[in-house]
Amino acid sequence: MMSFFKALARKPKEKLEERQRMVATFPPPGYQPTPVNTLLANALDLSAPASDALVKNRKNAWIQLAGHPGFFAPAGPTTIWKRQPENDGSEIKSYQHLMSDSVRDVVPKFYREVRYNDGIFIELEDLLENFNDPNIMDIKMGIRTFSESEVKNPARRNDLYLKMIKIDPNEPTTEEHADKAVTKLHYMQFREKGSSTATLGFRIEAIRMSGETPNADLKKVRTREEVMKTIFRFTGYNSVICRRLFERLQEIRSRFESSKFFRNHEIVGSSLLVLYDNEQHANIWMIDFAKTAKVSETLTHRACWCIGNHEDGYLTGLDNLIQIFADLTNCAQIGSGEM
């Protein structure tokens, strides 16, 4: 990693031109898309949404794991570029602060802001670089995945009412049925109740097992038992992997609790990226700070949320996830693959 950036410092113009060619000419010559990665070809030409969790195999093909806002492209040998929304420097500012915060070792390394082809990007560490075709899980953290600004409008909307009754005709109140409209707040809270977000403070967003296509149809994995079974299958019932991931989660919590940055920042829509491979390498990072916002209050990240207090429940979800991994570690150590 450092040798690459020393080389970049020696020949900045040459390396920048090389990076630009890499982005502009993706896919590379000879690239043969398969049914698995056809969608990624669109994502990497910087014209379609991609994910924070991009899986790169050893043949220069990329696989999209889950759909986060943003645009991605390979940059240097160990870095990626992520497109930033116009006139919004919130994620850039977040990473700049996090690099000197207690959590700097549990988030991707941030290198620089890049302006290229009228777009703004951030260059980040490629977290997959040190893994060999890893198994990957994206866990969306917090008791809500929407920001307060998204639900402040009290107006009721017919389109959201129609979406709601299509899923559950009994969810709207009598008054809402009469108006045939619901507020966005009600709709967003209703949507969160369909997963483990509202009950556990996190949900499994997507999983990709080594050699398989990604599975993003996991939002209805709702109960604690269902979540435990899904995570245990993901780990392959491996006691070493369970223990290493459990210990990493404890480290993340400890660093989060001592973080000055997170004391007054609302963390919404952020994920934990969980990786391990057949060589027993295992790790977890906090990713995706596009919706992170500074607030005037001091947050606990565990208190119940109501509009105006900005609590996000990140640590509530992390507490529950750690307890689940503790239970799974015990199960794996006694040699049981059954829950």
TORBAPA-8345 format. One record per residue: y, x, z negated of N, C-alpha, C in turn. Coordinates in pm, whole numbers, plus 32768, in hexadecimal, padded with zeros to 4 digits. Layout:
REM residues N
YXZYXZYXZ/...
//
This chain:
REM residues 339
7F8880548000800080008000807C80578000/808880B27F9F810081037F94810E81638008/809C8199803B80A481F580AC80DF81B18126/80C08132813780F880E681A7818F80DB819B/81BE80BF8123824E80AE8113829881338113/825681A080EE8293822480FF82A482428193/823E821D81E182488231827182B881DC82AB/82C581638278832F810982A583B881478288/83C581868215844481C481F084658239824C/83FC82828279841482F582CE843F82CC835B/8400825E838E841D82348416843A819F841A/84A9817683E084C580E783D584D080A1845A/851580DE84BC8527809A853C84A2808A8584/845380F5858483D280F085C9837780888589/837280858503831A802684BE834A7F9784D0/83CE7F8284CF84017EFB84E283DD7EC8856C/83EC7F1E85D283C77EF5865983337ED48660/82E17F22861A82517F07861982347E8085D9/82797E60856C82657DE18527828D7D6D8583/82FE7D7F85C7832D7D15862082CB7CFD8691/82917D6986C5822E7D58872F81B47D0F86FB/818A7D2E867E81157CED8644812A7C588639/81A37C2E860F81BF7BA0860181CD7B5E8689/82187B9F86E182387B61876181BF7B5487BC/815B7BAC87AC80E97BAA8806806B7B6F87C8/80787B2B875580027AEF871B7FDC7A728769/7F5D7A5787887EE77AA687667EE27B2A87B3/7E9F7B8E877D7E997C0F87C07E437C09883E/7E507C6A88997DFE7C6C89127D6A7C6988EF/7D1F7C1889387C907C0F89207C677BAC88B7/7CCA7B6D88747CAC7B0C880B7C697A908847/7BFA7A66880F7BB179F2883E7BAE798887D0/7BFF791D87DC7BFF78B687747B7C786A876F/7B56784186F77ADE77F286E37B07776B86AD/7AAC770A86A37AD0768986687B07769585DB/7AE0770085957B0D7712850B7BA077368505/7BCE778B85607C5677C085527CB5779785C1/7C927733860F7CEC7706867A7D7476DD8642/7D75769485D27DF3766885977E4776DE8569/7E05774C85447E5177C085157EA078028583/7E6E77FA85FE7EB97834866D7F4477F68674/7F4D7774865A7FCE773186598021775D85E2/7FE17769856E802A778E84F5806978178503/802278738542805178FD854480B4791A85B5/80CA78BA860E813778D4866C81BB78A28633/81BA788485B08231785F8565826B77DA8594/8217778185C2824876FF85ED81FE768C85AD/81A576A8854C815B763E850A814876638478/814075FE841E8130761D838F80AC765F8372/80AF76BD83168035770182EC802C76FC8255/7FDB775382187FC2774D818A7FE577CF8146/7FFC77CA80C28008784480737F83788D806E/7F167841807F7E91787A80767E58788C8101/7E7878FC81427E46791881C77DD7797F81BE/7D67795E81FB7CF379B681F27CEB7A0B8270/7CED7A8D82617CE37AE582D37C5B7B2982D2/7C0C7B16833D7B8E7B5D83427BA37BE48383/7B397C3083987B467CB883CA7B4D7CBF8462/7B5A7C4D84A67B647C4C85377BEC7C158564/7C4F7C21850F7CD97BF7852D7CE97B628541/7C897B1285147C997A8185187CC87A528490/7D1679E8848F7D4A79B284127D1B79238404/7D0478F983897CD47871836E7D32782F830B/7D5F77B583297DB8776D82CE7D66772A8261/7D8C774281E47D42770681767D7F7681814C/7E00767E81347E40760381077ECE75FC8139/7F03758381417F83757081847FFC7573812A/803075E7810F80AD75F380C5812175F78128/819875D080FC820B75E28154822176768170/8249769881E88263772382068224774C828A/824877C482B8821377F9833481EC7889831A/817A78B383508144793683308121798483AD/81267A0883A180F97A61840B80D27AE683CD/80737B2E840A80537BB483D980CA7C0F83F0/80E47C69839181557CC6839E811D7D5383AB/811D7DA0833F80E27E248340804F7E1D831F/800E7E90830E7F7F7E9482F07F5A7E4D826E/7FB87E4382117F987E08818F7FFB7D9C8165/80467D6681C580AC7D0481A280AC7C8F8204/80EA7C2081D880FE7BAC822E81917B838228/81BC7B3A828E82407AFD828E82327A688276/82897A328225828E79A2820E8319796F8233/831D790D828D839E78D682B783DD78878243/84617892823784AC784A81D284FE77DA8211/8510776A81C9856376FE81FD85F2772F8213/863476F7827786BF771D8290871776F4821A/8776774B81FB87D9772F8191879977158109/8724775080F286E3773F807086A777C48046/86EA78067FE986B878887FBC867078837F38/863D780C7F12860277FD7E8D858678537E7A/852F78597EDC84B578A97ECC84D4793E7ECE/853379657F21855C79F17F2585927A1B7E9D/85EA79CA7E64862379EA7DE185B879EE7D76/855879917D7F84ED798E7D1C849E7A107D1F/84757A3B7D9584277AB77D9F84787B307D73/84F87B327D93854B7BA37D69854E7BAD7CD1/855A7B3C7C8C855A7B3C7BFA84D07B5D7BC2/84697B277C0283E17B3A7BCE83B37BCB7BD5/83EA7C1A7C3083C17CA57C3C83E77CF97BC2/84437CC87B7084687D107AF584467CBF7A79/83F47C587A8A83CF7BFF7A1D83427C2379EA/831C7BEA797A82997C06793F82257BD87997/82407B7F79F781D47B4C7A4D81C77B9B7ACF/820E7C097ADD82117C507B5D81877C7C7B8D/81297C917B3180A27CBE7B5980437C4B7B76/80727BCF7B6980197B5E7B8780537B087BF7/80B57B3F7C4080EB7AFE7CB880E57B647D29/80E77B377DA780E77B967E1781617BF17E10/81507C6E7E3781C37CC87E3C82237C9A7EA9/82A27C967E85830B7C717EE383507CF17F12/835C7D017F9683967D7B7FCB84237D6A8001/843A7D02804C84C07CF7808684D17C7080CA/854E7C5280E885727BE1813D85807C1581CB/854C7BCA822B854E7BF582B785917B8A830B/85EE7BB3836386297B5883C485F67B7F844E/85B57B20849185767B3F851085757AC28567/85A27ACF85E585A37A5F864485E479E28608/865879F385CB86A379858590865B7943851A/85F6798384E585AF794D847285BC79A983FA/85A97972838385AB79C08307851F79C082CC/84EE7A3782A984687A468274846D7A9A81F5/84047A8E81A583F07AED8138836F7B388154/83737BB8813882FB7C0B814B82B57C1A80C4/82377BF080C181E87BED804681687C3D8056/81337C677FE680B07CA77FE180457C488017/7FEC7C7C806A7F787C3080987F0C7C39802C/7EFB7BCF7FE17EA07BD07F6E7E0E7BDB7F97/7DF07BC480157D657BC980437D3A7C53806F/7D967CB080717D7D7D3280AB7D077D7C806D/7CF77D717FEB7C8F7DBF7FA57C0D7D727F8F/7BFE7D047FD97B837CB57FCE7B3A7CB48054/7AB77CA8804C7A647CA380C37A337C1480D8/7A737BCD81377A507B4281557A417AF180D5/7AAE7ADF80897AA37AA380047A8F7A0D8004/7A5C79DC7F957A5D794E7F757AE779327F39/7B2378C37F617BAE78AA7F3B7BC0781B7F0B/7C0B780B7E9F7C2C77877E6C7CC277807E51/7D0077157E7D7D8E76FC7E687D9A768C7E02/7DD876A97D8F7DE876467D247E7C76277D13/7EA175AA7D2C7F2D757E7D1E7F4875617C8A/7FAE75A47C537FC7759D7BC48035753A7B9F/802A75027B25809174AB7AEE806774197AE9/80AD73CE7A938090733F7A8480D472EC7AF0/8125732C7B41816272EA7BB5817973537C20/817473297C9D818873857D0C820573627D5C/825B730E7D2382D872E97D63834C73107D08/83BD73307D45843273557CF6847E72D87CCC/84D072E57C65851D72737C34857E72407C9F/85B3729A7CEF861372707D5585D272137DBD/854F721E7DCD850971CB7E2F84FD71397E03/8509711E7D8184EB70977D50856170587D05/85D670917D12864B705B7CC986806FDA7D07/86696FC67D86869C6F4D7DC9864F6ED37D97/86936E727D59864D6DFD7D21862E6D917D88/86566DA67E0486406D3F7E6A85AA6D2D7E85/85846CB17E9884F86C937EB784E36C977F4E/846C6CC47F7584506CD8800383D26C8D802D/83DD6C47809B836B6BFB80CF82FE6C578104/83246CC7814282BF6D20817B82646D598110/829E6D79809B824D6DAE802D81F66D407FF0/82296CC77FED81DA6C547FBD815F6C428015/81706C49809881006C3680F480986CA580E4/80C86D2180CF806B6D8F80B7801D6D7A8035/80636D487FCF80256D347F4C7FB96CC97F50/7FD76C557F8A7F756BE87F887EFE6C057FE4/7F116C5F80437EA16C8780977E386CD18046/7E686D187FDF7E0D6D627F867DDE6D0B7F13/7E3D6CC57ED47E1D6C707E617E7A6BF77E5E/7E4C6B827E8C7EA16B0B7E907ECF6ADB7E06/7E8E6B087D9D7EAF6ADB7D177F156B337CD0/7F3E6BA17D0D7F996BFF7CCB80276BC97CBE/80636B897D2380EE6B5A7D1480F96AED7CA9/816E6AE87C6981886A7E7C07819F69FA7C50/81A4698E7C0281BF690A7C3D8244690A7C87/82A969477C4B832D694E7C89832969A07D0A/82DE6A0E7D0682D36A637D7D82886A1A7DED/822269CD7DC881DC697D7E2D823B69187E6C/828F68DA7E1A82EE68777E4E835268B87EAD/838169327E8A83E069797EDF839D69C17F53/831869D27F4782CD6A227FA9830B6AAC7FBA/832D6AE97F45836C6B6C7F46835A6BAE7EBD/83516C337EBD83446C807E4183A16CF87E48/83C66D2D7DD384186DA57DD183C36E1E7DF4/84056E887E1E83BB6F027E3C837D6F3D7DBE/83C16F2D7D4C838A6F5E7CCF83036F1D7CB2/82FD6E997CBD827F6E537CA382156E817D05/823B6E8D7D8381D86EB57DE881A46F427DCD/81FC6F9F7DAB81D2702A7D94817A70347D18/819D6FEC7CAE81496FEC7C3680C16FAC7C52/80C16F437CA180446F037CC97FED6F647D18/80296FAE7D717FDE700E7DC27FA1707D7D6B/7FEF70AA7D067FBB71137CAD7F4470E37C5B/7F4170617C3B7ED2702B7BEC7E4F702C7C39/7E55703D7CBC7DDB703F7D0C7D8F70C17D04/7DCA71257CC17D8671A77CB17D8771CC7C1D/7D6372467BFE7D6472757B737DEE72A77B48/7E50729F7BA17ED772CE7B807F0E72887B04/7F0572047B017F4071B77A947EF571C87A11/7E7271E07A167E2271E6799C7E0B72747969/7DF972D479C47DDA735D799C7E4D73BE79B2/7EB2739579FE7F2273EF7A187F0674517A88/7EA174387AD87E8574887B507E23743A7BA7/7E1A74617C237DB4742A7C7B7D8374967CDA/7D0774897D047CD074E67D667CFF74B97DF0/7D50750B7E2E7D8C74E87EAE7D2F75037F23/7CEA75747F207C9175997F8F7C3576097F63/7BC376117FA87B61767B7F8E7B2D76AD8014/7B1D772E801E7ADB776780927A7477CC8060/79F477AF80797989780A80557974786E80C6/794878E580A47932794F810678DA791D8179/790A793081F378BD790B826978C27878828C/790F7827824079157798825979A3776D827D/79B076F382B07A3476BD82CD7A74768C824B/7AF8768A82457B3C765B81CC7B2375C781B3/7B1E75A481337B107518810A7B8D74F180BC/7BE0749D80F97C5B747080B87C5173E0808B/7BDB73A680937BC7731A806C7B9873147FDB/7BEF73427F817BC873507EF47C28730B7E94/7C8B72C67EC97CEF728A7E717CB6721D7E18/7C4371E57E3D7C06717C7DED7BA371B27D88/7B9972377D7E7B4D72757D117BA572647C96/7B8871FF7C467BE971CE7BE57BC571E77B54/7B4B71C97B2C7B2671D37A9F7B0A72647A79/7B0C727F79F67AF1730679C87A65733279F1/7A0572D979E9797C72FB7A107974731D7AA4/79B872CF7AF879B872EA7B8979FA73707BA8/7A67738C7B617AAD740B7B757A54747F7B4C/7A1374747AD979BC74E07AA8794A74FB7B0A/790C74917B3C789D74A37B9A78CC74E67C1A/794274BE7C4A797874F87CC57997758C7CB4/79D775AF7C4379F8763B7C2A797A768E7C13/791976557BCD789E76A07BB1785476BF7C33/784E765D7C8D781076767D10785D76E07D5B/78E276DB7D527935773F7D96791377CC7D66/78FD77DE7CE478E078647CAE785078907CC8/77FF78377D03777378597D1A772378647C99/775678247C2E771578277BAA770678B77B77/7762790D7BA0775B799C7B8277A779B97B02/776179EA7A9C77A07A017A19780B7A6E7A1F/77F67AD57A7278587B417A7D78DA7B0D7ABB/78CD7ABF7B2579437A877B66798C7A277B08/793F79D07AC6797D79717A6879CB79B979FC/798F7A2179C579D07A6A79587A4E7AB17988/7A487AF079FD7ABD7B387A307B307AD87A50/7B107A667A887B787A047AA67BB179C87A26/7B5A79B179C47B86797F79427BE879E17901/7BC87A6179047C1E7AC678C77CA27AD37911/7C9D7AC679967D197ACD79E47D747A5679C5/7D3B79E179B67D8A796B79927DCD797D790B/7D8779B978AD7DC279D3782B7E397A337837/7E2A7A98788D7E977AF678A47F107AAF78E2/7EF57A5779457F627A0E79857FAD79B9791F/7F62797578C77FA3792278617FF879767803/7FC379E677D9800D7A3D777E808F7A6E77BD/80867A96783A80FE7AC7787F81617A567899/812E79E178BA8184796C78D181D079497852/8189794577E281C8791E7763823379817737/822979FE7760828D7A61773982F87A7477A5/82EE7A287811834A7A36788183D579FF7860/843B7A4E787784C57A1F786984E979C278DC/84B379E0795184D2799179C884A3790179BA/842A78EE798B83F178677986842778137912/8471785078B784AB78027849850E779A787B/855277BA78E785B6775B791B85A6774579B1/8529774679DF850C77257A6A849D76BD7A72/84B776567ABD845575ED7AD783F7761D7B45/837376197B2A8310764C7B8982C375D57BC2/82E575AE7C3B82A8753A7C7B826975637CFF/81F075347D1981AE75517D98817575DD7DA1/817176257D33813976AC7D3280A176A57D23/805E770C7D537FCB770F7D4E7F98778E7D0C/7F1B77897CE47ED078007CC07E6F781C7D33/7E7278967D657E1678BF7DCE7DA4790E7D8E/7D2B78D87D997CB479117D597C5D79517DC4/7C3B79D17DB17BED7A1C7E137B7A7A667DD1/7B077A677E157A9D7AC47DEF7A457ADA7E68/79FC7B4B7E6A79A37B677EDB791A7B927EA9/78C37BB27F0678397BD47EE4782B7C5B7EA0/78987CA77E9D78967D287E5878CA7D1A7DC9/78D57C9E7D9B78FE7C7E7D1279927C9B7CF7/79E07CB07D617A717CB67D4D7AA17C277D33/7AF77C177CD07B297B917CAD7BB67B9D7C76/7C0D7B3F7CA17C967B427C6F7CDA7ABC7C88/7D4B7AA97C467D9B7A307C537E2E7A577C53/7E7D7A137CA87F0E7A297CA97F5879A47CAA/7FCE79A57C74802C79367C82807079437D0A/807478D87D5780B278DD7DDB810978627DF2/815F786A7E5681AF77FC7E8A821A77CC7E27/829278007E39830377DC7DE1837477997E30/834F77537E9B83B377137EF1840176A67EA9/83C276637E47840575F67DFF843176207D73/842B769F7D55845576CF7CD184ED76C87CC6/851D768F7C5985AD767A7C4A85DA769B7BBC/864F76D97BB2868776F77B2F86C176787AF2/86AC76677A6E86DF75F37A26872C762279AC/877C75C8797387CE75ED78FF877D75EA787E/8711759B787D86C0758C7804865F760377F3/86327616777685C37671775C854276207762/84E8764677BA846F75F777D383F8762B7785/83A175D0775D832475F6771C82B275FF7780/82BD75B877F0825475AC785781D775697820/81E5752977AB817774DC776F81A374507745/8221743B7730825273B877038241734F7770/823B72D077468231726377A682AE725E77FC/829E723278788310722E78D3835171A578D5/83D471A478D88421712E78FB8497715F794C/84CE710A79A08539713579F985AE716D79A7/85D371E679C6864372267983861B729A792A/859B729D78FC8576730D78A38535738178EF/8511736D796D84E173D779C6845C7416799C/841973DE793A839874157914833474027987/82E37468799F828874667A1281F4746979EC/81D67486796E814A7486794280F674F97977/8138756579A380EA75D679D9808B760F796F/80BE762678F78069765F788F800275FB785C/801F757B78647FBA751678447F43752678A1/7F5F753179227EF4754579827EAC75C8796E/7EF67631794F7EB876B4793A7E6076B478BD/7E8D767278537E3B766577DA7DB6762177FA/7DBC75B378457D42756978687CE775BA78C3/7D23760279217CD47653797D7C8E76C57933/7CD4770378D57C98776F78867C22773B7834/7C3276C577F77BC5768D77A97B4C766E7802/7B65763E787A7AF8762478D87AAF76A578FB/7AFA771079177ABA778F79387A7177CA78BF/7AA477B178487A5C77DE77CF79D5779877C6/79D4771577DE795776C977DA78F876F57849/792E770E78C078DA773A793078A077C57917/78EF781C78D978BE78A278B8784778997859/7853784377F677E378307798776877F877DF/777D77977836770C775D788076C977C678D7/77197817791C76E1787C7976769678E77928/76C8790A78B07689797378627601794A782C/75EE78CA7817756A789C77E8750E787E785D/7540789C78D774E97892794C74D478077980/753177AC7967752077247995757F77077A06/754A76D57A75759C76AA7AE675B876177AE0/758D75D67A7575A175457A69760D75287A02/765C74C27A1F76C6749979C2769574227970/
//
